[in-house]
Amino acid sequence: MEPVIEYLEQNQPRFLGELAEFLRIPSISASPEHRAEVARCAHWLADELRRVGLEHVQVLATPGHPVVYADWLHAPGRPTALVYGHYDVQPVDPLHEWQSPPFEPVIHAGSIFARGASDDKGQVFMHLKAVEAHLRTQGRLPLNLKVLLEGEEEIGSGHLDALLEAQRDLLAADVVVVSDTAMFAPALPSICYGLRGLAYCQVEVRGPATDLHSGSYGGAVANPLEVLAKLVAALKDDQARITVPGFYDDVRPLSPEERAALARLPFDEPRFKAEVGVEALQGEAGYTTLERIWTRPTLELNGMWGGFTGEGSKTIIPARAWAKLSCRLVPDQDPERVLDLLERHLRALCPRTVQLTFTRMHGGKPSLTPLDHPAVQAAFRALERGFGTRPVFIRAGGSIPVVASFQQLLGLPVVLMGVAPHDDHAHAPNERFGIENLMGGARSAAYLWQELASAE
């Protein structure tokens, strides 16, 4: 392995230039005006996959954005790993908060700054460089490898399940490796073994046929914005418990052993509060902060609007009001069942003076991987070799819907080996990826192929 690691270190300057080229492509999947750029990014990746030495490169069409596939299958008798990642990125708003243009990468203070730097282009890129290092120095990989990179992760991976089912033979493997999660702390490599799922919806409350003069009609007609505010406020009690009947019925309880393991993690609550900019934390009674954000379900109001919000005054009763709600889910909750329960509860609470429309949006199931799985243990060893520090096992509060899809549709175990710290500002202005994390991740990926090849 020494020549492989030396190759990575010696080529770091070139790697940073290539990563900057990747990051310059504004592959914002949620933006229709960036559709051509998303496609351009897919073809850039296809060219890069060929350049590093992978074969059978394909840009697979979907009803949305394309998926890029490649493989190297010359290790008979060895296992097959499937690397999954995504090349689409979040929108950049608010643009005025960026210290440098989001698609003009800048290296500063040991990090590369750009949209997608850590989520997920930088973490995809480190796997490609690990492949390149093996093939350039050894002429082969220690195992069989497949790569699947999608362009719709940031908008819910809406077309990926159909592709997974249609391409079962192409994607057959022994394990899936995903680097799209966070390290627990900047210098502490981590293996994530659990992700929360997601259920997202939009609620509309309609009252009068048009906005009404509040002097002429106020007191006689229900105000949709006020009704919606009451409905949303009623979804939690004063202990931050969700009041939707049946919401907690399927929640898998934490074992005493797991609670003890989470309590041993070096979690700095004062620093956590400082990072998010609050003086005090709140949440479901009876649980620690890590338990709340990793292992308990939530219901959050993500946005609410209606009526007049411009400068000055306009005395109206708005005709309509809207809210967006999301639930983070834990094993064994199902997104569709949760949305059924939420819709039923909102309709039961809604007065007859208004009409309610409930629109289901994207979602995904939670996932959990056993810690004693040989592939998880192989990743543990690879991270320790790559970073020189003993890793920790963590969960994550976010969602990667395709992880559950790999487990349920293809029956594959998933190893989550992300190397981007929480403070890399993913989804926020000034997103960055530490160069040492990039290189430590590339070293870890290179070691991983060796560890998986010999895992039992």
C-alpha positions in Angstrom: 0.0 0.0 0.0 2.9 2.4 0.4 3.1 3.3 -3.3 -0.6 4.0 -3.3 -0.5 6.4 -0.4 2.7 8.0 -1.8 0.9 8.6 -5.1 -2.0 10.3 -3.3 0.3 12.6 -1.3 2.6 13.5 -4.3 -0.4 14.4 -6.5 -2.3 16.5 -4.1 -1.8 19.8 -5.9 -3.1 18.3 -9.2 -6.1 16.8 -7.3 -7.1 20.2 -5.9 -7.1 21.7 -9.4 -9.2 18.9 -10.7 -11.6 19.2 -7.8 -11.9 22.9 -8.4 -12.9 22.2 -12.0 -15.6 19.8 -10.7 -16.9 22.4 -8.3 -17.2 25.1 -10.9 -20.1 23.4 -12.5 -23.4 24.8 -11.0 -25.2 21.4 -10.9 -28.2 22.7 -8.9 -30.8 19.9 -9.4 -33.7 21.9 -7.9 -33.3 24.7 -10.4 -34.9 24.2 -13.9 -32.6 26.8 -15.3 -29.6 24.8 -14.3 -30.8 21.6 -16.0 -28.1 21.8 -18.7 -25.4 22.3 -16.1 -26.5 19.2 -14.2 -26.2 17.2 -17.5 -22.8 18.8 -18.1 -21.6 17.8 -14.7 -22.7 14.2 -15.4 -20.7 14.1 -18.6 -17.7 15.7 -16.8 -17.9 12.8 -14.3 -18.1 10.2 -17.0 -14.9 11.6 -18.6 -13.2 11.6 -15.2 -14.2 8.0 -14.4 -12.7 6.9 -17.7 -9.5 9.0 -17.0 -8.9 7.3 -13.6 -9.2 3.9 -15.3 -12.7 2.7 -14.7 -14.6 0.9 -17.5 -18.1 0.4 -18.9 -18.8 4.1 -18.2 -22.5 5.0 -18.9 -24.6 8.1 -18.4 -28.0 6.6 -17.7 -31.0 8.7 -18.5 -33.9 9.0 -16.1 -37.1 11.1 -16.3 -35.1 13.7 -14.3 -31.4 14.2 -14.1 -28.9 11.4 -15.3 -27.1 8.8 -13.3 -23.5 8.0 -14.0 -22.2 4.4 -13.8 -18.7 2.8 -14.2 -17.0 -0.3 -12.9 -13.7 -2.3 -12.7 -14.4 -6.1 -12.6 -11.1 -7.9 -12.8 -10.8 -9.5 -9.4 -12.3 -12.9 -9.6 -13.2 -14.5 -6.3 -13.0 -11.1 -4.5 -16.0 -9.2 -3.2 -17.7 -6.3 -5.2 -18.2 -2.9 -3.6 -20.6 -0.3 -5.0 -19.7 3.3 -4.3 -22.7 5.6 -4.3 -22.5 9.4 -4.3 -24.2 12.4 -5.8 -23.0 15.3 -8.0 -26.0 17.6 -7.6 -25.8 20.4 -5.2 -28.0 22.7 -3.1 -29.1 26.2 -4.3 -26.8 29.0 -3.1 -29.2 31.4 -1.5 -28.7 33.7 0.3 -26.0 34.7 -2.1 -25.0 37.9 -0.3 -23.7 35.8 2.7 -21.0 34.1 0.6 -17.6 35.5 1.2 -16.5 34.3 -2.3 -18.7 33.3 -5.3 -20.1 29.8 -4.7 -19.0 28.4 -8.0 -15.5 29.9 -8.1 -13.6 27.7 -5.7 -11.2 29.4 -3.3 -8.5 27.7 -1.1 -8.2 29.5 2.2 -7.1 28.4 5.7 -6.6 24.8 4.7 -10.0 24.3 3.1 -11.5 24.6 -0.4 -14.6 26.8 -0.4 -17.4 26.3 -3.0 -21.0 24.9 -3.2 -20.8 21.1 -3.1 -17.2 21.1 -1.7 -18.2 18.7 1.1 -21.8 17.7 0.0 -21.0 15.7 -2.0 -18.5 16.5 -4.7 -15.4 16.5 -2.5 -16.4 13.2 -1.0 -17.1 11.6 -4.4 -13.8 12.9 -5.7 -11.7 11.3 -2.9 -13.0 7.9 -3.9 -12.1 8.5 -7.5 -8.6 9.5 -6.5 -8.2 6.4 -4.4 -9.1 4.3 -7.5 -6.7 6.3 -9.6 -3.9 5.7 -7.1 -4.4 1.9 -7.0 -4.6 1.6 -10.8 -1.7 3.9 -11.5 0.7 2.2 -9.0 -0.6 -1.4 -8.8 -2.3 -1.8 -12.2 -5.3 -3.3 -10.5 -7.8 -2.9 -7.6 -7.8 -5.4 -4.6 -11.5 -6.1 -5.3 -14.2 -5.5 -7.9 -15.7 -2.0 -7.9 -18.8 -0.3 -9.2 -19.6 3.4 -9.0 -23.0 5.0 -9.1 -23.4 8.8 -9.0 -26.8 10.4 -9.2 -28.0 14.0 -9.9 -31.1 14.2 -7.8 -30.1 13.4 -4.2 -30.7 17.0 -3.1 -34.3 16.8 -4.4 -35.2 13.4 -2.9 -33.8 10.9 -5.4 -37.2 10.6 -6.9 -36.2 8.4 -9.9 -33.4 6.3 -8.3 -35.6 3.5 -6.9 -36.9 2.7 -10.4 -33.4 2.7 -11.7 -32.2 0.4 -8.9 -34.9 -2.1 -9.7 -34.4 -1.9 -13.4 -30.7 -2.3 -13.1 -30.4 -5.1 -10.5 -27.9 -7.1 -12.5 -25.7 -4.2 -13.4 -25.6 -3.1 -9.7 -25.2 -6.5 -8.1 -22.6 -6.2 -5.3 -21.7 -7.3 -1.8 -21.7 -3.9 -0.1 -22.5 -0.3 -0.7 -20.1 2.5 0.4 -21.5 6.0 0.8 -19.5 9.1 1.8 -22.2 11.7 2.4 -22.3 11.9 6.2 -20.4 13.9 8.7 -17.5 13.3 11.1 -18.4 13.7 14.7 -15.7 16.3 15.2 -13.1 17.9 13.0 -10.3 15.5 13.9 -12.4 12.4 14.8 -13.2 10.0 11.9 -16.6 8.5 12.2 -18.7 5.6 10.9 -22.4 6.4 10.7 -24.6 3.4 11.3 -28.0 5.0 11.4 -29.9 7.7 9.4 -33.3 9.2 10.0 -35.9 9.0 7.3 -38.0 11.9 6.1 -41.7 12.7 5.4 -42.4 16.1 3.8 -45.7 17.8 3.1 -47.3 21.2 2.3 -50.5 22.3 4.0 -52.8 25.0 2.5 -55.7 26.6 4.3 -58.3 28.4 2.2 -61.0 30.7 3.4 -62.8 33.5 1.5 -62.7 33.5 -2.3 -60.4 36.5 -2.3 -58.5 38.7 0.2 -61.0 40.8 2.2 -60.9 44.2 3.8 -60.3 43.6 7.5 -62.4 46.6 8.5 -65.4 45.4 6.5 -65.2 41.7 7.3 -63.0 41.3 10.3 -64.8 39.4 13.1 -67.2 37.7 10.8 -64.9 35.6 8.6 -62.2 33.1 9.6 -58.7 34.2 8.9 -56.8 31.3 7.2 -53.4 32.4 8.4 -54.6 32.5 12.0 -56.3 29.1 11.6 -53.1 27.6 10.1 -51.0 29.0 13.0 -53.3 27.4 15.5 -53.2 24.0 13.6 -49.4 24.0 13.5 -49.1 25.1 17.2 -51.3 22.2 18.2 -49.0 19.6 16.7 -46.7 19.7 19.8 -47.3 19.9 23.6 -45.3 21.9 26.1 -42.9 19.0 26.5 -42.0 19.0 22.8 -43.9 15.8 22.3 -45.7 15.4 19.0 -49.5 15.2 19.6 -50.4 13.3 16.4 -52.2 10.2 17.5 -50.2 7.0 16.7 -47.0 9.0 15.7 -44.8 7.2 18.1 -46.4 3.7 17.8 -43.7 2.3 15.5 -40.6 4.0 17.0 -38.0 1.4 17.9 -36.8 2.2 21.5 -33.1 2.7 22.2 -31.4 0.0 24.2 -29.6 0.8 27.4 -26.3 -0.2 25.8 -26.8 2.2 22.9 -27.8 5.1 25.2 -24.6 4.4 27.2 -22.5 4.4 24.0 -23.9 7.7 22.8 -23.3 9.2 26.3 -19.6 8.3 26.0 -19.1 10.3 22.9 -17.1 13.6 23.4 -20.1 15.9 22.9 -19.5 19.5 23.9 -23.0 21.0 24.5 -21.8 24.6 25.1 -19.8 24.5 21.9 -22.9 23.0 20.1 -25.0 26.0 21.4 -22.4 28.4 20.3 -22.1 26.9 16.8 -25.9 27.2 16.2 -26.1 30.6 17.9 -28.6 29.9 20.7 -28.4 30.5 24.5 -30.4 27.4 25.4 -31.5 24.1 23.8 -35.0 22.6 23.8 -36.5 19.3 22.8 -38.4 16.2 23.7 -38.3 15.7 27.5 -36.3 12.7 28.8 -33.7 12.6 26.0 -30.2 14.0 25.6 -29.3 16.4 22.7 -27.6 13.6 20.7 -30.5 11.3 21.3 -32.9 14.0 20.1 -31.1 14.7 16.9 -30.1 11.2 16.0 -32.5 8.7 17.4 -35.9 10.4 18.0 -38.5 11.4 15.4 -39.4 15.1 14.9 -42.0 17.3 13.3 -40.8 20.7 12.2 -42.4 23.8 10.7 -40.1 24.6 7.8 -41.9 27.6 6.4 -45.2 29.5 6.7 -46.6 32.3 4.6 -49.8 34.1 3.5 -51.3 37.6 3.6 -49.4 40.8 3.2 -45.7 40.8 4.0 -44.5 43.9 2.1 -43.4 47.2 3.4 -46.0 49.5 5.0 -49.5 48.3 5.9 -52.3 46.6 4.2 -55.3 45.7 6.3 -56.6 42.4 4.9 -57.9 39.0 5.8 -55.9 36.7 3.5 -57.8 34.3 1.4 -55.1 31.6 1.7 -52.2 30.5 4.0 -49.5 27.9 3.5 -47.1 25.9 5.6 -44.4 23.3 4.9 -43.9 20.6 7.4 -41.3 17.8 7.7 -40.9 14.8 9.9 -37.5 13.1 10.6 -38.2 9.4 11.2 -36.4 6.6 13.0 -36.5 2.8 12.7 -39.2 1.4 12.2 -41.4 4.4 11.0 -42.8 4.5 7.5 -43.1 7.9 5.7 -46.4 7.1 4.1 -48.0 5.9 7.4 -46.7 9.0 9.2 -48.1 11.3 6.5 -51.5 9.5 6.8 -51.5 10.1 10.5 -50.5 13.7 10.2 -53.1 14.4 7.5 -55.9 12.7 9.5 -55.0 14.7 12.6 -54.9 18.1 10.8 -58.2 17.4 9.2 -59.7 16.5 12.5 -58.5 19.8 14.0 -59.4 22.0 11.1 -62.6 24.0 11.6 -65.4 24.0 9.0 -64.9 27.7 8.4 -61.9 26.9 6.1 -60.8 24.2 3.7 -57.6 22.3 4.1 -55.4 20.8 1.3 -52.7 18.4 2.2 -50.0 17.8 -0.4 -47.4 15.0 0.0 -43.9 15.8 -1.1 -40.7 13.8 -1.1 -39.5 11.4 1.7 -37.4 8.5 2.5 -37.2 5.6 5.0 -34.8 5.5 7.9 -31.9 3.0 7.9 -29.7 1.1 10.4 -26.6 -1.1 9.8 -25.4 -3.6 12.4 -22.1 -2.5 13.9 -20.6 -6.0 13.8 -21.0 -6.4 10.0 -17.7 -7.3 8.4 -17.9 -4.4 6.0 -18.5 -1.9 8.8 -15.5 -3.3 10.7 -13.4 -3.1 7.5 -14.3 0.6 7.2 -13.4 1.1 10.8 -9.9 -0.2 10.2 -9.6 1.8 6.9 -10.5 5.0 8.6 -8.1 4.4 11.5 -5.3 3.8 9.0 -6.2 6.7 6.8 -6.5 9.3 9.6 -4.2 7.7 12.2 -7.0 8.1 14.8 -9.4 5.5 16.2 -12.9 6.2 14.8 -16.2 6.4 16.6 -19.6 5.0 15.7 -22.4 7.6 15.4 -25.8 8.1 14.0 -27.0 11.1 11.9 -30.1 13.2 12.1 -30.3 13.7 8.4 -31.7 11.5 5.6 -30.2 9.8 2.6 -33.2 8.1 1.1 -31.2 5.8 -1.2 -29.5 4.1 1.7 -32.8 2.5 2.7 -33.4 1.7 -1.0 -30.1 -0.2 -1.3 -31.0 -2.2 1.8 -34.6 -2.9 0.9 -34.6 -3.1 -2.9 -31.2 -4.7 -3.5 -30.6 -6.4 -0.1 -27.2 -4.8 0.4 -25.5 -3.6 3.6 -24.5 0.0 3.5 -21.3 1.5 5.0 -21.5 5.2 5.7 -18.0 6.6 5.7 -18.3 10.4 5.5 -15.3 12.6 6.3 -16.8 16.1 6.3 -17.2 17.8 9.7 -20.5 19.4 10.7 -19.1 22.9 10.5 -18.3 22.6 6.8 -21.5 24.6 6.1 -23.2 22.0 3.9 -26.4 23.5 2.5 -25.3 26.9 3.8 -23.3 29.9 2.5 -19.5 29.4 2.5 -19.6 25.6 2.2 -16.1 24.2 2.5 -14.1 20.9 2.7 -10.8 20.7 4.6 -7.9 19.6 2.4 -6.7 17.2 5.2 -10.2 15.7 5.3 -10.1 15.3 1.5 -6.7 13.5 1.6 -7.5 11.5 4.8 -10.7 10.4 3.1 -8.7 9.4 -0.1 -6.2 7.4 2.0 -9.1 5.8 3.9 -10.9 4.8 0.7 -7.6 3.3 -0.7 -7.2 1.3 2.5 -10.9 0.3 2.4 -10.6 -1.6 -0.9 -7.8 -3.6 0.6 -9.7 -4.2 3.9 -12.9 -5.2 2.1 -11.0 -7.6 -0.1 -9.9 -9.6 3.0 -12.9 -9.1 5.2 -14.7 -12.2 6.5 
